[in-house]
Structure formats: C-alpha cells, structure tokens
Amino acid sequence: ATGPSPPHAEINSQTFDGHPAALGNAMKESWDARIQRAEQLAARSEAARELLTFYGTLLRAQKEGYEYLRGRKGWLPSGALEEDLPVVRATVPGLLRAVEASGPPALVEEARALSRAGEGEIDEALLEQWRAPSDTRFFAKALLQPYARCLAESGAPPVDRELERRGSLCPFCGGKPQVSFLQTPEPGAESGGRGLVCSACLTVWPFRRVVCASCGEERPAKLGYFQSPEYEHIRIEACDTCRHYIKRIDLTRHGLAVPKGDEVAAAALDVWACEHGYTKIELNLVGL
C-alpha cells in the first residue's frame, strides 16, 4: 500500500443521467457475473483466494435461492416479508449446506445451529433483519438479498420495511450502499458519473461524485481517498466528518470489473481504512 493520498482533486460533481441506460453494464450485474468474477479473482490472488472462494460459494447458494423464488409457479412476492416467509424460508437449507461445507468454523457452527432451529426462530431472525437491518447478521443478510432482488425486479415495493429513502440510501428499499462505482459515459451523456449499489436489493442509483455516501459532506477538504498500486481501479473514499468510508470501483479503468466482486477482493484496503479510524458504511457479505 502506498499510504493516504491527498484529498480529492475532482471538480466534476455532476450526477449522471438518471435514466437506467446511463448505468451501463453495472446495472446488468447478475449472480453469474459475480460468481465468474469471484473465480477469476481467486485464481489470481493468493492472499485473497480463500476469502474469494468462500464468497463464490455464497453467491452460488444465493443464485440457487434467487432462481427458486423467480421460478416458483403461481407466486409473486407481495412486498410484505411476513406474508412471503413460507416461500422465502424454503431457500434457507441450501445456504446453510453451502456454509457448512466450506465456511469458516464460526459460521459452520452457526449454520448447524440454524439447521436445528424451528421455523419460528428463523422467521423472527429474517423479520428482524428486514425491519432493522444490521450488516453483522450474516445469515439473515445473505438469505434476504435474493428476495429483495426479486422485489426490485418485480417492482413490488417492500411495504413492511419502513426505512428512509434519502439520497445516499437505496431509493427502492432504503438499504445502505455497499460499494460505489465510476461508469464509462453513455453516448450523448455530458460526462461519466458515480453510482451506488444497494447492499440489500442490489439496486443501482446515481450519486454525485464528490459527496460522502454516508453523511452527505461536500467540502473537498473533508473528503479523501486511499489507493494501492495493487488495486489500480479501486480506492477508498473516506470522509473526515463522519469517519465513514466506501470503496469505489473505477469501471473506466477496468471495464471487466464487477463492483461487488472486486470490492471483496480488495480486502487489504479495508484493513488500511480500519487502522486509520474509518468505519465502513456497510460491511460486505463476507464481513469486511
């Protein structure tokens, strides 16, 4: 790592075109794309191989759950999780088996405990995460992402998730941003722009470039970044007002990157940020 760089020198703080087409390939991220990217990155990175291999296992289990929900005949999500729980609950065993097979010891024990739990206990955990999200509840977060994605794709708003929908939170479900990205300009657009990816439903939305994605701080002197030569297309975007940070994936530098996958691979940047007193806006699926 090279150490902290000077505060942002960017001067273009315009949002990019709000039309979905302006989000380009980042909008089209699928579970297959994330799985393939995790495999590619694991093959290249000895330091992060174990982490990325486990992440790939989680993604495959999530894909299985997502396809079950999407393919269930005669059923569409209502947007009320309590009503949809009998269907969502059917995706639990697959994820638990995946974690038991290849997860770290602490998660393996938790997976075994959940396998023995009754439906009421599992339902309570899912509802608690849905209504009052926490990025430290690994299983509930991992289980609800496919359901939330199905809601976003079907256009059924989450009616029992009473969270704010302000600028730095997901406009669909109120989730916190997991990762930031910089997208190649679309034809006819005046400039490229920054997008945020929801940690809950994976929705993408535009966000101004030189603004903290946590507190909305706009003063350049309070906004800094850190970048390592090892990850030329990834950087930490940190705020000295709220002491939060998010990673940004620059798709203009690396068009084959997949924001959520590349974000996990750059775990070393999270270590730097924590050592310097910053807190991540939202921990990723593997807890970093």
BELSULTA-V899814 format. One record per residue. N is the residue number from 1. SS is DSSP state (helix for helix, strand for strand, loop for the rest). D_CENTER is the distance of its C-alpha to the mean C-alpha in whole Angstrom. Layout:
# BELSULTA-V899814
n=N ss=SS d_center=D_CENTER
n=N ss=SS d_center=D_CENTER
This chain:
# BELSULTA-V899814
n=1 ss=loop d_center=24
n=2 ss=loop d_center=26
n=3 ss=loop d_center=25
n=4 ss=strand d_center=24
n=5 ss=strand d_center=25
n=6 ss=strand d_center=27
n=7 ss=strand d_center=25
n=8 ss=loop d_center=24
n=9 ss=loop d_center=26
n=10 ss=loop d_center=25
n=11 ss=loop d_center=27
n=12 ss=loop d_center=25
n=13 ss=loop d_center=23
n=14 ss=loop d_center=23
n=15 ss=loop d_center=21
n=16 ss=loop d_center=21
n=17 ss=loop d_center=22
n=18 ss=loop d_center=20
n=19 ss=loop d_center=21
n=20 ss=helix d_center=19
n=21 ss=helix d_center=20
n=22 ss=helix d_center=20
n=23 ss=helix d_center=16
n=24 ss=helix d_center=18
n=25 ss=helix d_center=16
n=26 ss=helix d_center=12
n=27 ss=helix d_center=13
n=28 ss=helix d_center=14
n=29 ss=loop d_center=12
n=30 ss=loop d_center=13
n=31 ss=helix d_center=12
n=32 ss=helix d_center=15
n=33 ss=helix d_center=14
n=34 ss=helix d_center=11
n=35 ss=helix d_center=14
n=36 ss=helix d_center=16
n=37 ss=helix d_center=15
n=38 ss=helix d_center=14
n=39 ss=helix d_center=18
n=40 ss=helix d_center=19
n=41 ss=helix d_center=17
n=42 ss=helix d_center=19
n=43 ss=helix d_center=22
n=44 ss=helix d_center=22
n=45 ss=loop d_center=21
n=46 ss=loop d_center=23
n=47 ss=loop d_center=22
n=48 ss=loop d_center=18
n=49 ss=helix d_center=19
n=50 ss=helix d_center=19
n=51 ss=helix d_center=16
n=52 ss=helix d_center=15
n=53 ss=helix d_center=17
n=54 ss=helix d_center=16
n=55 ss=helix d_center=12
n=56 ss=helix d_center=14
n=57 ss=helix d_center=16
n=58 ss=helix d_center=13
n=59 ss=helix d_center=12
n=60 ss=helix d_center=16
n=61 ss=helix d_center=16
n=62 ss=helix d_center=13
n=63 ss=helix d_center=15
n=64 ss=helix d_center=18
n=65 ss=helix d_center=17
n=66 ss=helix d_center=16
n=67 ss=helix d_center=19
n=68 ss=helix d_center=21
n=69 ss=helix d_center=20
n=70 ss=helix d_center=20
n=71 ss=helix d_center=24
n=72 ss=loop d_center=25
n=73 ss=loop d_center=29
n=74 ss=loop d_center=30
n=75 ss=loop d_center=26
n=76 ss=loop d_center=24
n=77 ss=loop d_center=21
n=78 ss=loop d_center=23
n=79 ss=loop d_center=20
n=80 ss=loop d_center=22
n=81 ss=helix d_center=20
n=82 ss=helix d_center=24
n=83 ss=helix d_center=25
n=84 ss=helix d_center=23
n=85 ss=helix d_center=23
n=86 ss=helix d_center=25
n=87 ss=helix d_center=23
n=88 ss=helix d_center=20
n=89 ss=helix d_center=22
n=90 ss=helix d_center=23
n=91 ss=helix d_center=20
n=92 ss=helix d_center=20
n=93 ss=helix d_center=22
n=94 ss=helix d_center=21
n=95 ss=helix d_center=18
n=96 ss=helix d_center=20
n=97 ss=helix d_center=22
n=98 ss=helix d_center=20
n=99 ss=helix d_center=19
n=100 ss=helix d_center=23
n=101 ss=helix d_center=23
n=102 ss=helix d_center=21
n=103 ss=loop d_center=19
n=104 ss=loop d_center=21
n=105 ss=helix d_center=24
n=106 ss=helix d_center=22
n=107 ss=helix d_center=20
n=108 ss=helix d_center=22
n=109 ss=helix d_center=25
n=110 ss=helix d_center=22
n=111 ss=helix d_center=22
n=112 ss=helix d_center=26
n=113 ss=helix d_center=26
n=114 ss=helix d_center=24
n=115 ss=helix d_center=26
n=116 ss=helix d_center=29
n=117 ss=loop d_center=28
n=118 ss=loop d_center=29
n=119 ss=helix d_center=27
n=120 ss=helix d_center=28
n=121 ss=helix d_center=26
n=122 ss=helix d_center=23
n=123 ss=helix d_center=23
n=124 ss=helix d_center=23
n=125 ss=helix d_center=20
n=126 ss=helix d_center=18
n=127 ss=helix d_center=20
n=128 ss=helix d_center=19
n=129 ss=helix d_center=15
n=130 ss=helix d_center=15
n=131 ss=helix d_center=18
n=132 ss=loop d_center=17
n=133 ss=loop d_center=13
n=134 ss=loop d_center=13
n=135 ss=loop d_center=10
n=136 ss=loop d_center=13
n=137 ss=loop d_center=14
n=138 ss=helix d_center=13
n=139 ss=helix d_center=15
n=140 ss=helix d_center=14
n=141 ss=helix d_center=11
n=142 ss=helix d_center=11
n=143 ss=helix d_center=13
n=144 ss=helix d_center=12
n=145 ss=helix d_center=9
n=146 ss=helix d_center=12
n=147 ss=helix d_center=14
n=148 ss=helix d_center=12
n=149 ss=helix d_center=12
n=150 ss=helix d_center=15
n=151 ss=helix d_center=16
n=152 ss=helix d_center=14
n=153 ss=helix d_center=16
n=154 ss=helix d_center=19
n=155 ss=loop d_center=20
n=156 ss=loop d_center=20
n=157 ss=loop d_center=19
n=158 ss=loop d_center=18
n=159 ss=loop d_center=21
n=160 ss=loop d_center=21
n=161 ss=loop d_center=18
n=162 ss=loop d_center=20
n=163 ss=loop d_center=17
n=164 ss=loop d_center=18
n=165 ss=loop d_center=17
n=166 ss=loop d_center=18
n=167 ss=loop d_center=17
n=168 ss=loop d_center=14
n=169 ss=strand d_center=12
n=170 ss=loop d_center=11
n=171 ss=loop d_center=15
n=172 ss=loop d_center=14
n=173 ss=loop d_center=13
n=174 ss=loop d_center=13
n=175 ss=loop d_center=10
n=176 ss=strand d_center=9
n=177 ss=strand d_center=7
n=178 ss=strand d_center=4
n=179 ss=strand d_center=6
n=180 ss=strand d_center=9
n=181 ss=strand d_center=11
n=182 ss=strand d_center=15
n=183 ss=strand d_center=17
n=184 ss=loop d_center=20
n=185 ss=loop d_center=22
n=186 ss=loop d_center=24
n=187 ss=loop d_center=27
n=188 ss=loop d_center=29
n=189 ss=loop d_center=26
n=190 ss=loop d_center=28
n=191 ss=loop d_center=25
n=192 ss=loop d_center=21
n=193 ss=strand d_center=19
n=194 ss=strand d_center=15
n=195 ss=strand d_center=12
n=196 ss=strand d_center=9
n=197 ss=strand d_center=6
n=198 ss=strand d_center=6
n=199 ss=loop d_center=4
n=200 ss=loop d_center=7
n=201 ss=loop d_center=8
n=202 ss=loop d_center=6
n=203 ss=loop d_center=9
n=204 ss=strand d_center=10
n=205 ss=strand d_center=13
n=206 ss=strand d_center=15
n=207 ss=strand d_center=16
n=208 ss=loop d_center=18
n=209 ss=loop d_center=18
n=210 ss=loop d_center=20
n=211 ss=loop d_center=19
n=212 ss=loop d_center=17
n=213 ss=loop d_center=14
n=214 ss=loop d_center=15
n=215 ss=loop d_center=18
n=216 ss=loop d_center=19
n=217 ss=loop d_center=22
n=218 ss=loop d_center=23
n=219 ss=loop d_center=26
n=220 ss=helix d_center=26
n=221 ss=helix d_center=27
n=222 ss=helix d_center=25
n=223 ss=strand d_center=22
n=224 ss=strand d_center=22
n=225 ss=strand d_center=20
n=226 ss=strand d_center=20
n=227 ss=loop d_center=20
n=228 ss=loop d_center=21
n=229 ss=helix d_center=24
n=230 ss=helix d_center=22
n=231 ss=helix d_center=19
n=232 ss=loop d_center=20
n=233 ss=loop d_center=17
n=234 ss=strand d_center=15
n=235 ss=strand d_center=16
n=236 ss=strand d_center=15
n=237 ss=strand d_center=16
n=238 ss=strand d_center=17
n=239 ss=strand d_center=19
n=240 ss=loop d_center=23
n=241 ss=loop d_center=23
n=242 ss=loop d_center=20
n=243 ss=loop d_center=20
n=244 ss=strand d_center=16
n=245 ss=strand d_center=14
n=246 ss=strand d_center=11
n=247 ss=strand d_center=11
n=248 ss=strand d_center=12
n=249 ss=strand d_center=12
n=250 ss=strand d_center=16
n=251 ss=loop d_center=16
n=252 ss=loop d_center=20
n=253 ss=loop d_center=20
n=254 ss=loop d_center=19
n=255 ss=loop d_center=19
n=256 ss=loop d_center=18
n=257 ss=loop d_center=14
n=258 ss=loop d_center=11
n=259 ss=helix d_center=8
n=260 ss=helix d_center=6
n=261 ss=helix d_center=9
n=262 ss=helix d_center=11
n=263 ss=helix d_center=9
n=264 ss=helix d_center=9
n=265 ss=helix d_center=13
n=266 ss=loop d_center=14
n=267 ss=helix d_center=14
n=268 ss=helix d_center=17
n=269 ss=helix d_center=16
n=270 ss=helix d_center=14
n=271 ss=helix d_center=18
n=272 ss=helix d_center=20
n=273 ss=helix d_center=18
n=274 ss=helix d_center=19
n=275 ss=helix d_center=22
n=276 ss=loop d_center=23
n=277 ss=loop d_center=22
n=278 ss=loop d_center=18
n=279 ss=strand d_center=16
n=280 ss=strand d_center=12
n=281 ss=loop d_center=11
n=282 ss=loop d_center=8
n=283 ss=loop d_center=8
n=284 ss=loop d_center=6
n=285 ss=loop d_center=7
n=286 ss=loop d_center=10
n=287 ss=loop d_center=11
n=288 ss=loop d_center=11
